[in-house]
Amino acid sequence: MGTSSSLTDAVRVTHDGLADRLRTARAGAGPDDLRGERERVDDFLAATSKHLHAVDAVLVPAARRCPDGRALVHEQLAATRALEVALAHAKAREYGSTWETGYPRSRVWDDVGRHLADERRHEEVLATRLAESVDDAALEALAEEFRRVEERAPSRPHPYVPHTGLLGRLARRAFGLADAFWDTAENRTVPGPARRPRKRPGLLTQYLLADPRFDEEQPPTREPEQRQR
């Protein structure tokens, strides 16, 4: 049993950020800020999609090996697919799909918020169960792998493709490349996960790279004043 909270903290921090993005995305904008509104919607959709794909790739396989993990994973996948469907509807509604004109904007975003809250609840259950089943080293490794996978995960919801197993991995790889291509072509806002601060290079590395780093916090030394004779 692990004592590290790195995985549960990662889930909570991520969902706190997604909740903030959701509030910003659904707030709407005036006629003079349509571009900004689209960017805020894309920011939320991309961040949420990347997170869900990382959950499928990292949390789900690990949780399946826990006691009663298969039942928990079954519920988790159902929650993820429901949220991805809601995200797809929101994207279509914001981009002017004729199929979505009959649904009020507030109703579409209410569905997203409800399913996002349900997804968070299921993820926290998985993270807690993993913390009860594996040691700290394994928890830290899962949290690190989660960040790595999330960075390259598809940036759009794909509710009807395989989510697990070999087919799931192949689908994420294929759609990750396809989404990256279309994000560039459409100049779409795609956020990246927060990066850990890099370790400061040592003196030898600074010398070899000819890139000295002086400590800005250390006050400059003063030459000793000569005594007046």
NUTI-359171 format. One line per field, with one value per atom (N, C-alpha, C, CB): residue in three letters; atom name; x, y, z. Coordinates in steps of 0.2 Angstrom, whole numbers. Glycine has a CB too. Example, Ala and Ser with C-alpha at 12.3 -4.5 7.8 and 13.67 -1.06 7.14 Angstrom:
BEGIN
rest = c(ala:ala:ala:ala:ser:ser:ser:ser) $
atom = c(N:CA:C:CB:N:CA:C:CB) $
xx = c(66:62:66:57:64:68:64:70) $
yy = c(-28:-22:-16:-22:-11:-5:0:-3) $
zz = c(39:39:39:45:35:36:39:29) $
# end
This chain:
BEGIN
rest = c(met:met:met:met:gly:gly:gly:gly:thr:thr:thr:thr:ser:ser:ser:ser:ser:ser:ser:ser:ser:ser:ser:ser:leu:leu:leu:leu:thr:thr:thr:thr:asp:asp:asp:asp:ala:ala:ala:ala:val:val:val:val:arg:arg:arg:arg:val:val:val:val:thr:thr:thr:thr:his:his:his:his:asp:asp:asp:asp:gly:gly:gly:gly:leu:leu:leu:leu:ala:ala:ala:ala:asp:asp:asp:asp:arg:arg:arg:arg:leu:leu:leu:leu:arg:arg:arg:arg:thr:thr:thr:thr:ala:ala:ala:ala:arg:arg:arg:arg:ala:ala:ala:ala:gly:gly:gly:gly:ala:ala:ala:ala:gly:gly:gly:gly:pro:pro:pro:pro:asp:asp:asp:asp:asp:asp:asp:asp:leu:leu:leu:leu:arg:arg:arg:arg:gly:gly:gly:gly:glu:glu:glu:glu:arg:arg:arg:arg:glu:glu:glu:glu:arg:arg:arg:arg:val:val:val:val:asp:asp:asp:asp:asp:asp:asp:asp:phe:phe:phe:phe:leu:leu:leu:leu:ala:ala:ala:ala:ala:ala:ala:ala:thr:thr:thr:thr:ser:ser:ser:ser:lys:lys:lys:lys:his:his:his:his:leu:leu:leu:leu:his:his:his:his:ala:ala:ala:ala:val:val:val:val:asp:asp:asp:asp:ala:ala:ala:ala:val:val:val:val:leu:leu:leu:leu:val:val:val:val:pro:pro:pro:pro:ala:ala:ala:ala:ala:ala:ala:ala:arg:arg:arg:arg:arg:arg:arg:arg:cys:cys:cys:cys:pro:pro:pro:pro:asp:asp:asp:asp:gly:gly:gly:gly:arg:arg:arg:arg:ala:ala:ala:ala:leu:leu:leu:leu:val:val:val:val:his:his:his:his:glu:glu:glu:glu:gln:gln:gln:gln:leu:leu:leu:leu:ala:ala:ala:ala:ala:ala:ala:ala:thr:thr:thr:thr:arg:arg:arg:arg:ala:ala:ala:ala:leu:leu:leu:leu:glu:glu:glu:glu:val:val:val:val:ala:ala:ala:ala:leu:leu:leu:leu:ala:ala:ala:ala:his:his:his:his:ala:ala:ala:ala:lys:lys:lys:lys:ala:ala:ala:ala:arg:arg:arg:arg:glu:glu:glu:glu:tyr:tyr:tyr:tyr:gly:gly:gly:gly:ser:ser:ser:ser:thr:thr:thr:thr:trp:trp:trp:trp:glu:glu:glu:glu:thr:thr:thr:thr:gly:gly:gly:gly:tyr:tyr:tyr:tyr:pro:pro:pro:pro:arg:arg:arg:arg:ser:ser:ser:ser:arg:arg:arg:arg:val:val:val:val:trp:trp:trp:trp:asp:asp:asp:asp:asp:asp:asp:asp:val:val:val:val:gly:gly:gly:gly:arg:arg:arg:arg:his:his:his:his:leu:leu:leu:leu:ala:ala:ala:ala:asp:asp:asp:asp:glu:glu:glu:glu:arg:arg:arg:arg:arg:arg:arg:arg:his:his:his:his:glu:glu:glu:glu:glu:glu:glu:glu:val:val:val:val:leu:leu:leu:leu:ala:ala:ala:ala:thr:thr:thr:thr:arg:arg:arg:arg:leu:leu:leu:leu:ala:ala:ala:ala:glu:glu:glu:glu:ser:ser:ser:ser:val:val:val:val:asp:asp:asp:asp:asp:asp:asp:asp:ala:ala:ala:ala:ala:ala:ala:ala:leu:leu:leu:leu:glu:glu:glu:glu:ala:ala:ala:ala:leu:leu:leu:leu:ala:ala:ala:ala:glu:glu:glu:glu:glu:glu:glu:glu:phe:phe:phe:phe:arg:arg:arg:arg:arg:arg:arg:arg:val:val:val:val:glu:glu:glu:glu:glu:glu:glu:glu:arg:arg:arg:arg:ala:ala:ala:ala:pro:pro:pro:pro:ser:ser:ser:ser:arg:arg:arg:arg:pro:pro:pro:pro:his:his:his:his:pro:pro:pro:pro:tyr:tyr:tyr:tyr:val:val:val:val:pro:pro:pro:pro:his:his:his:his:thr:thr:thr:thr:gly:gly:gly:gly:leu:leu:leu:leu:leu:leu:leu:leu:gly:gly:gly:gly:arg:arg:arg:arg:leu:leu:leu:leu:ala:ala:ala:ala:arg:arg:arg:arg:arg:arg:arg:arg:ala:ala:ala:ala:phe:phe:phe:phe:gly:gly:gly:gly:leu:leu:leu:leu:ala:ala:ala:ala:asp:asp:asp:asp:ala:ala:ala:ala:phe:phe:phe:phe:trp:trp:trp:trp:asp:asp:asp:asp:thr:thr:thr:thr:ala:ala:ala:ala:glu:glu:glu:glu:asn:asn:asn:asn:arg:arg:arg:arg:thr:thr:thr:thr:val:val:val:val:pro:pro:pro:pro:gly:gly:gly:gly:pro:pro:pro:pro:ala:ala:ala:ala:arg:arg:arg:arg:arg:arg:arg:arg:pro:pro:pro:pro:arg:arg:arg:arg:lys:lys:lys:lys:arg:arg:arg:arg:pro:pro:pro:pro:gly:gly:gly:gly:leu:leu:leu:leu:leu:leu:leu:leu:thr:thr:thr:thr:gln:gln:gln:gln:tyr:tyr:tyr:tyr:leu:leu:leu:leu:leu:leu:leu:leu:ala:ala:ala:ala:asp:asp:asp:asp:pro:pro:pro:pro:arg:arg:arg:arg:phe:phe:phe:phe:asp:asp:asp:asp:glu:glu:glu:glu:glu:glu:glu:glu:gln:gln:gln:gln:pro:pro:pro:pro:pro:pro:pro:pro:thr:thr:thr:thr:arg:arg:arg:arg:glu:glu:glu:glu:pro:pro:pro:pro:glu:glu:glu:glu:gln:gln:gln:gln:arg:arg:arg:arg:gln:gln:gln:gln:arg:arg:arg:arg) $
atom = c(N:CA:C:CB:N:CA:C:CB:N:CA:C:CB:N:CA:C:CB:N:CA:C:CB:N:CA:C:CB:N:CA:C:CB:N:CA:C:CB:N:CA:C:CB:N:CA:C:CB:N:CA:C:CB:N:CA:C:CB:N:CA:C:CB:N:CA:C:CB:N:CA:C:CB:N:CA:C:CB:N:CA:C:CB:N:CA:C:CB:N:CA:C:CB:N:CA:C:CB:N:CA:C:CB:N:CA:C:CB:N:CA:C:CB:N:CA:C:CB:N:CA:C:CB:N:CA:C:CB:N:CA:C:CB:N:CA:C:CB:N:CA:C:CB:N:CA:C:CB:N:CA:C:CB:N:CA:C:CB:N:CA:C:CB:N:CA:C:CB:N:CA:C:CB:N:CA:C:CB:N:CA:C:CB:N:CA:C:CB:N:CA:C:CB:N:CA:C:CB:N:CA:C:CB:N:CA:C:CB:N:CA:C:CB:N:CA:C:CB:N:CA:C:CB:N:CA:C:CB:N:CA:C:CB:N:CA:C:CB:N:CA:C:CB:N:CA:C:CB:N:CA:C:CB:N:CA:C:CB:N:CA:C:CB:N:CA:C:CB:N:CA:C:CB:N:CA:C:CB:N:CA:C:CB:N:CA:C:CB:N:CA:C:CB:N:CA:C:CB:N:CA:C:CB:N:CA:C:CB:N:CA:C:CB:N:CA:C:CB:N:CA:C:CB:N:CA:C:CB:N:CA:C:CB:N:CA:C:CB:N:CA:C:CB:N:CA:C:CB:N:CA:C:CB:N:CA:C:CB:N:CA:C:CB:N:CA:C:CB:N:CA:C:CB:N:CA:C:CB:N:CA:C:CB:N:CA:C:CB:N:CA:C:CB:N:CA:C:CB:N:CA:C:CB:N:CA:C:CB:N:CA:C:CB:N:CA:C:CB:N:CA:C:CB:N:CA:C:CB:N:CA:C:CB:N:CA:C:CB:N:CA:C:CB:N:CA:C:CB:N:CA:C:CB:N:CA:C:CB:N:CA:C:CB:N:CA:C:CB:N:CA:C:CB:N:CA:C:CB:N:CA:C:CB:N:CA:C:CB:N:CA:C:CB:N:CA:C:CB:N:CA:C:CB:N:CA:C:CB:N:CA:C:CB:N:CA:C:CB:N:CA:C:CB:N:CA:C:CB:N:CA:C:CB:N:CA:C:CB:N:CA:C:CB:N:CA:C:CB:N:CA:C:CB:N:CA:C:CB:N:CA:C:CB:N:CA:C:CB:N:CA:C:CB:N:CA:C:CB:N:CA:C:CB:N:CA:C:CB:N:CA:C:CB:N:CA:C:CB:N:CA:C:CB:N:CA:C:CB:N:CA:C:CB:N:CA:C:CB:N:CA:C:CB:N:CA:C:CB:N:CA:C:CB:N:CA:C:CB:N:CA:C:CB:N:CA:C:CB:N:CA:C:CB:N:CA:C:CB:N:CA:C:CB:N:CA:C:CB:N:CA:C:CB:N:CA:C:CB:N:CA:C:CB:N:CA:C:CB:N:CA:C:CB:N:CA:C:CB:N:CA:C:CB:N:CA:C:CB:N:CA:C:CB:N:CA:C:CB:N:CA:C:CB:N:CA:C:CB:N:CA:C:CB:N:CA:C:CB:N:CA:C:CB:N:CA:C:CB:N:CA:C:CB:N:CA:C:CB:N:CA:C:CB:N:CA:C:CB:N:CA:C:CB:N:CA:C:CB:N:CA:C:CB:N:CA:C:CB:N:CA:C:CB:N:CA:C:CB:N:CA:C:CB:N:CA:C:CB:N:CA:C:CB:N:CA:C:CB:N:CA:C:CB:N:CA:C:CB:N:CA:C:CB:N:CA:C:CB:N:CA:C:CB:N:CA:C:CB:N:CA:C:CB:N:CA:C:CB:N:CA:C:CB:N:CA:C:CB:N:CA:C:CB:N:CA:C:CB:N:CA:C:CB:N:CA:C:CB:N:CA:C:CB:N:CA:C:CB:N:CA:C:CB:N:CA:C:CB:N:CA:C:CB:N:CA:C:CB:N:CA:C:CB:N:CA:C:CB:N:CA:C:CB:N:CA:C:CB:N:CA:C:CB:N:CA:C:CB:N:CA:C:CB:N:CA:C:CB:N:CA:C:CB:N:CA:C:CB:N:CA:C:CB:N:CA:C:CB:N:CA:C:CB:N:CA:C:CB:N:CA:C:CB:N:CA:C:CB:N:CA:C:CB:N:CA:C:CB:N:CA:C:CB:N:CA:C:CB:N:CA:C:CB:N:CA:C:CB:N:CA:C:CB:N:CA:C:CB:N:CA:C:CB:N:CA:C:CB:N:CA:C:CB:N:CA:C:CB:N:CA:C:CB:N:CA:C:CB:N:CA:C:CB:N:CA:C:CB:N:CA:C:CB:N:CA:C:CB:N:CA:C:CB:N:CA:C:CB:N:CA:C:CB:N:CA:C:CB:N:CA:C:CB:N:CA:C:CB:N:CA:C:CB:N:CA:C:CB:N:CA:C:CB:N:CA:C:CB:N:CA:C:CB) $
xx = c(4:0:4:-5:3:7:5:7:9:7:7:12:10:11:4:15:3:-4:-3:-7:3:4:-1:11:-4:-9:-15:-9:-18:-24:-23:-26:-18:-17:-17:-10:-14:-14:-21:-10:-25:-32:-36:-36:-35:-39:-37:-38:-30:-28:-30:-20:-29:-32:-39:-30:-43:-50:-52:-54:-48:-49:-48:-45:-43:-41:-46:-34:-49:-54:-61:-55:-62:-68:-68:-70:-62:-61:-61:-54:-58:-59:-66:-55:-70:-77:-81:-80:-80:-83:-82:-82:-76:-74:-77:-66:-77:-79:-87:-77:-90:-98:-100:-101:-96:-98:-100:-93:-98:-99:-96:-107:-97:-94:-99:-87:-97:-101:-99:-100:-102:-101:-94:-106:-91:-84:-79:-83:-80:-75:-77:-75:-79:-81:-75:-84:-69:-63:-60:-57:-61:-59:-63:-59:-69:-74:-72:-81:-71:-69:-63:-68:-58:-52:-53:-47:-57:-58:-62:-62:-66:-70:-65:-76:-61:-56:-51:-52:-49:-44:-47:-43:-54:-57:-58:-64:-60:-61:-55:-64:-49:-43:-40:-38:-40:-37:-41:-38:-48:-52:-51:-59:-51:-50:-43:-50:-38:-31:-31:-26:-34:-34:-38:-38:-44:-48:-44:-54:-40:-36:-31:-33:-28:-22:-25:-19:-31:-35:-35:-41:-38:-38:-32:-42:-27:-20:-16:-16:-17:-13:-17:-9:-22:-26:-30:-30:-33:-38:-34:-41:-28:-25:-22:-19:-20:-17:-22:-13:-28:-34:-37:-39:-36:-39:-36:-39:-30:-26:-28:-19:-31:-33:-39:-35:-40:-46:-52:-46:-57:-63:-62:-68:-56:-54:-58:-47:-60:-63:-70:-64:-74:-80:-79:-84:-74:-73:-71:-67:-67:-65:-71:-59:-75:-81:-85:-86:-86:-90:-86:-91:-79:-75:-76:-68:-76:-76:-83:-75:-88:-95:-95:-100:-92:-92:-88:-89:-82:-78:-82:-72:-85:-88:-94:-91:-98:-103:-101:-107:-95:-92:-90:-86:-86:-84:-90:-80:-95:-101:-104:-107:-104:-106:-101:-106:-95:-90:-91:-82:-92:-93:-99:-94:-104:-110:-109:-116:-105:-103:-99:-99:-94:-90:-94:-84:-99:-103:-107:-107:-110:-114:-111:-117:-104:-101:-98:-95:-97:-95:-101:-90:-107:-112:-115:-111:-115:-118:-125:-116:-128:-136:-139:-138:-136:-139:-140:-134:-136:-136:-141:-130:-143:-147:-153:-149:-156:-162:-161:-166:-154:-153:-150:-147:-153:-151:-144:-155:-140:-133:-132:-129:-136:-136:-137:-141:-141:-142:-136:-149:-133:-127:-122:-125:-120:-115:-117:-113:-123:-125:-124:-133:-125:-123:-116:-126:-112:-104:-102:-101:-105:-103:-105:-107:-111:-114:-109:-121:-108:-103:-96:-104:-94:-87:-86:-85:-92:-92:-92:-98:-96:-96:-89:-102:-86:-80:-75:-77:-75:-70:-71:-71:-77:-79:-76:-86:-77:-74:-67:-77:-63:-56:-53:-54:-56:-54:-55:-58:-60:-61:-55:-67:-53:-48:-41:-47:-40:-34:-33:-33:-39:-38:-37:-45:-40:-40:-32:-45:-29:-22:-18:-20:-19:-15:-16:-17:-21:-22:-19:-29:-17:-15:-7:-19:-4:3:7:3:14:18:19:25:23:24:28:28:33:37:32:42:28:23:18:19:16:12:15:9:21:25:26:32:28:29:22:31:16:10:9:4:10:9:13:10:20:24:22:31:20:18:12:17:7:1:3:-3:7:9:12:14:16:19:14:25:10:5:0:1:-2:-7:-4:-8:3:5:4:13:5:4:-3:10:-7:-14:-18:-18:-23:-27:-31:-33:-32:-34:-42:-31:-45:-52:-56:-54:-62:-65:-67:-72:-66:-67:-71:-60:-77:-81:-82:-88:-82:-84:-78:-89:-72:-66:-64:-60:-60:-58:-55:-54:-56:-53:-47:-58:-47:-43:-39:-46:-34:-31:-27:-36:-25:-20:-24:-18:-30:-34:-35:-41:-35:-36:-29:-37:-23:-17:-16:-11:-18:-17:-22:-19:-28:-32:-30:-39:-27:-24:-18:-22:-14:-8:-11:-4:-15:-18:-21:-22:-26:-30:-26:-36:-20:-16:-12:-11:-10:-7:-12:-4:-18:-23:-25:-29:-26:-29:-23:-30:-17:-11:-11:-5:-12:-12:-18:-13:-24:-29:-29:-36:-26:-25:-21:-22:-16:-11:-15:-5:-18:-22:-27:-25:-30:-36:-33:-41:-27:-24:-28:-24:-29:-33:-29:-37:-32:-29:-28:-32:-22:-22:-17:-19:-19:-15:-11:-19:-5:-1:-1:7:1:1:7:2:6:11:17:8:23:29:33:34:36:40:46:42:48:54:60:55:64:70:76:73:79:85:90:88:93:98:104:99:107:113:119:115:123:129:134:132:140:145:149:150:150:153:149:154:142:137:137:130:137:138:144:137:150:156:156:162:154:154:149:152:144:139:141:132:146:148:142:150:138:132:132:126:136:136:130:142:128:122:124:117:123:126:120:128:121:116:114:118:107:105:103:99:102:101:107:97:113:119:121:124:122:124:131:124:132:139:144:139:150:155:159:161:161:164:172:161:175:183:184:186:189:191:193:196:191:193:200:188:204:210:210:215:214:214:218:218:215:218:224:213:229:235:235:241) $
yy = c(-6:0:6:0:11:17:22:19:27:33:39:33:39:45:47:43:53:56:59:61:57:61:59:58:53:52:55:44:54:57:65:55:68:75:77:77:73:75:75:69:70:70:76:63:77:83:90:83:91:97:98:97:92:92:94:86:91:92:99:87:102:109:113:111:112:116:115:114:109:108:112:100:112:115:123:114:125:132:134:135:129:130:130:125:125:124:131:118:134:140:145:142:146:151:149:151:143:141:142:134:141:141:148:136:153:159:163:163:161:165:171:166:175:181:186:180:192:197:196:204:199:199:201:203:205:208:203:215:197:193:186:194:185:178:174:178:177:173:171:177:175:173:168:180:168:163:156:165:156:150:147:151:151:149:146:155:149:147:140:152:139:133:127:133:129:124:122:127:127:126:121:132:121:117:110:119:110:103:99:105:103:100:97:104:101:99:93:105:93:88:81:90:82:76:73:78:77:74:70:80:73:70:63:75:63:57:51:58:53:48:46:51:50:48:43:54:45:40:33:43:33:26:23:27:26:23:21:28:25:24:21:30:25:23:17:29:16:10:4:11:3:-4:-5:-4:0:-1:-3:5:0:-1:-8:5:-10:-17:-22:-18:-21:-26:-26:-26:-21:-20:-25:-13:-26:-30:-26:-31:-30:-28:-22:-25:-22:-17:-18:-18:-23:-24:-21:-32:-21:-18:-10:-20:-8:-1:2:1:-2:0:0:-4:-4:-4:2:-11:4:10:16:11:16:22:23:20:17:18:21:11:19:21:29:17:31:38:42:39:39:43:43:39:38:38:43:31:43:48:55:47:57:63:65:64:60:61:63:56:60:61:68:56:70:77:82:78:81:85:86:83:80:80:85:73:84:88:96:86:97:104:107:105:103:105:107:100:102:103:109:97:110:116:122:115:123:129:130:128:125:126:127:120:127:129:123:134:117:111:111:104:110:110:105:110:100:94:97:88:102:104:110:105:113:119:119:122:113:112:111:106:111:111:117:105:120:126:125:128:131:131:129:137:132:131:123:135:120:113:109:110:110:107:107:109:113:114:111:121:111:108:101:109:97:90:89:88:94:93:93:98:98:99:93:105:91:85:79:83:77:72:73:70:79:80:79:87:81:79:72:83:68:61:58:58:60:58:59:61:64:66:61:73:60:55:48:55:46:39:39:37:44:44:45:51:48:48:42:54:38:31:27:28:27:23:25:24:32:34:31:41:32:30:22:31:18:11:9:8:13:11:13:16:19:20:15:27:11:6:0:5:-1:-7:-8:-9:-2:-2:2:0:2:5:12:2:16:23:24:27:20:20:19:14:14:13:19:6:22:28:33:30:35:40:38:41:32:30:31:23:30:31:38:28:42:49:52:53:50:52:50:50:44:41:45:34:46:50:57:51:60:67:66:71:61:60:58:54:54:51:57:45:61:66:72:70:73:78:76:78:69:67:64:63:65:61:65:61:62:66:71:61:77:83:84:89:79:79:73:80:73:67:62:69:56:50:45:48:46:41:35:44:34:28:23:29:25:21:17:26:11:7:11:2:10:14:10:16:3:-1:-6:-4:-9:-15:-12:-19:-17:-15:-11:-22:-12:-7:0:-10:0:7:11:6:7:10:13:6:8:10:16:4:16:21:28:20:28:34:37:33:32:34:37:28:34:36:43:31:43:50:55:48:53:59:62:56:58:61:65:56:62:66:72:61:72:78:83:76:82:86:90:83:86:89:94:83:92:97:103:93:102:107:113:105:110:115:118:111:114:117:122:111:121:125:131:121:131:136:135:143:129:128:128:121:131:132:125:137:122:116:117:111:117:118:112:119:113:107:106:108:100:100:104:92:105:109:105:111:108:104:106:107:101:101:106:95:110:114:110:119:112:108:109:110:104:105:110:98:114:119:115:124:117:113:115:116:110:110:114:104:116:120:117:121:110:107:107:99:106:107:114:105:119:126:127:131:125:126:123:123:116:113:116:106:119:122:130:122:132:139:143:141:141:145:146:141:150:151:154:156:152:154:157:149:164:167:168:174:167:167:174:164:176:182:184:183:179:181:183:175:181:182:189:177:193:200:200:204:205:205:207:210:204:205:212:199:215:221:221:227:224:224:228:228:225:229:236:225:241:248:248:253:252:254:259:256:258:263:269:260:275:281:282:287:284:286:293:284) $
zz = c(0:0:0:6:-5:-5:-1:-12:1:5:1:11:-5:-9:-12:-15:-12:-15:-22:-10:-25:-32:-37:-34:-37:-42:-41:-43:-34:-33:-33:-26:-31:-32:-39:-29:-44:-51:-54:-55:-52:-54:-52:-51:-45:-42:-46:-35:-46:-49:-56:-49:-60:-67:-68:-70:-63:-64:-61:-60:-57:-54:-60:-48:-64:-70:-75:-73:-77:-82:-80:-83:-73:-71:-72:-64:-71:-73:-80:-70:-84:-92:-94:-95:-91:-93:-91:-89:-85:-84:-89:-77:-91:-96:-103:-96:-105:-111:-112:-113:-107:-107:-106:-103:-104:-102:-109:-99:-114:-121:-121:-121:-126:-127:-132:-131:-132:-136:-144:-134:-148:-155:-157:-159:-153:-154:-152:-151:-149:-147:-149:-139:-155:-157:-157:-164:-160:-160:-153:-164:-149:-142:-139:-138:-140:-138:-141:-139:-147:-150:-147:-158:-146:-143:-136:-143:-132:-125:-125:-121:-130:-131:-133:-136:-138:-140:-135:-146:-131:-125:-120:-121:-119:-114:-117:-112:-124:-127:-128:-134:-130:-131:-124:-134:-119:-113:-110:-108:-110:-108:-112:-108:-118:-123:-121:-130:-121:-119:-113:-119:-108:-101:-101:-96:-105:-105:-109:-109:-114:-118:-113:-124:-109:-104:-99:-101:-97:-92:-95:-90:-101:-104:-105:-111:-106:-108:-102:-112:-96:-90:-84:-88:-82:-76:-77:-74:-82:-83:-83:-90:-87:-87:-80:-92:-76:-69:-65:-67:-65:-60:-61:-61:-67:-69:-65:-76:-63:-59:-52:-60:-49:-42:-40:-41:-34:-32:-34:-24:-37:-40:-45:-35:-48:-53:-59:-54:-61:-68:-68:-70:-62:-61:-61:-55:-58:-57:-64:-52:-68:-75:-79:-78:-79:-83:-82:-81:-76:-74:-76:-66:-76:-78:-86:-76:-89:-97:-99:-100:-95:-97:-96:-93:-90:-89:-94:-82:-96:-101:-107:-101:-110:-116:-116:-118:-110:-110:-110:-103:-107:-107:-114:-102:-117:-124:-129:-127:-128:-132:-131:-131:-125:-123:-126:-115:-126:-128:-136:-127:-139:-147:-148:-149:-144:-145:-144:-141:-139:-138:-144:-131:-146:-152:-158:-153:-159:-165:-164:-166:-158:-157:-158:-150:-155:-156:-163:-151:-167:-174:-179:-176:-176:-180:-184:-185:-181:-185:-185:-181:-191:-192:-187:-199:-186:-182:-174:-182:-172:-165:-164:-163:-169:-169:-164:-176:-164:-160:-152:-162:-150:-143:-141:-142:-135:-133:-130:-127:-131:-129:-122:-131:-118:-110:-109:-107:-112:-111:-113:-115:-119:-121:-116:-128:-113:-108:-102:-108:-100:-94:-94:-92:-99:-100:-99:-107:-102:-102:-94:-106:-91:-84:-79:-81:-81:-77:-78:-79:-84:-86:-83:-93:-84:-81:-74:-83:-70:-63:-61:-59:-65:-65:-66:-69:-71:-73:-68:-80:-65:-59:-53:-57:-52:-46:-48:-45:-54:-56:-56:-62:-58:-58:-51:-62:-46:-40:-36:-36:-38:-35:-38:-37:-44:-47:-44:-55:-43:-40:-33:-41:-29:-22:-22:-19:-26:-26:-28:-31:-33:-34:-28:-40:-25:-19:-14:-16:-13:-8:-11:-7:-17:-20:-22:-25:-23:-25:-21:-33:-22:-18:-20:-17:-17:-19:-25:-13:-26:-33:-39:-33:-38:-44:-45:-42:-39:-40:-43:-33:-41:-44:-52:-41:-53:-60:-65:-61:-62:-65:-66:-61:-61:-62:-67:-55:-68:-73:-80:-71:-80:-87:-89:-86:-84:-86:-89:-79:-86:-89:-96:-84:-97:-103:-109:-103:-107:-112:-114:-109:-109:-110:-115:-103:-115:-119:-126:-117:-128:-135:-137:-137:-132:-133:-138:-127:-141:-146:-143:-149:-146:-144:-145:-146:-147:-149:-146:-157:-144:-142:-147:-138:-146:-150:-147:-154:-145:-141:-144:-139:-150:-153:-156:-159:-154:-156:-150:-158:-151:-145:-140:-148:-134:-128:-125:-123:-125:-121:-126:-115:-123:-127:-132:-129:-137:-142:-147:-146:-148:-153:-150:-154:-144:-141:-141:-133:-141:-141:-149:-139:-153:-160:-162:-165:-159:-161:-158:-158:-152:-149:-153:-142:-156:-160:-166:-161:-170:-176:-175:-179:-171:-170:-167:-166:-163:-160:-166:-156:-171:-177:-181:-181:-182:-186:-183:-187:-176:-173:-173:-166:-172:-172:-179:-171:-184:-191:-192:-197:-190:-191:-186:-190:-180:-176:-179:-169:-182:-185:-191:-188:-195:-201:-199:-205:-194:-192:-187:-189:-185:-181:-174:-183:-171:-166:-159:-166:-154:-148:-144:-143:-143:-139:-134:-144:-127:-122:-120:-116:-117:-115:-108:-118:-105:-98:-95:-96:-88:-85:-84:-78:-86:-85:-79:-91:-77:-71:-72:-68:-67:-68:-69:-62:-74:-76:-71:-83:-70:-65:-68:-64:-63:-65:-67:-60:-73:-75:-71:-82:-70:-65:-69:-64:-65:-67:-73:-62:-73:-79:-85:-77:-85:-90:-93:-89:-89:-91:-95:-85:-92:-96:-102:-91:-103:-109:-115:-108:-112:-117:-118:-114:-115:-115:-113:-122:-108:-106:-98:-108:-96:-89:-86:-87:-80:-76:-70:-75:-69:-63:-58:-65:-52:-47:-46:-40:-48:-48:-41:-52:-36:-29:-25:-26:-28:-24:-25:-25:-20:-22:-24:-15:-29:-32:-27:-37:-27:-23:-24:-23:-19:-20:-19:-16:-23:-22:-16:-28:-12:-6:-7:-2:-4:-5:-2:-1:-6:-3:2:-9:7:13:10:19:12:11:15:11:12:16:18:12) $
# end
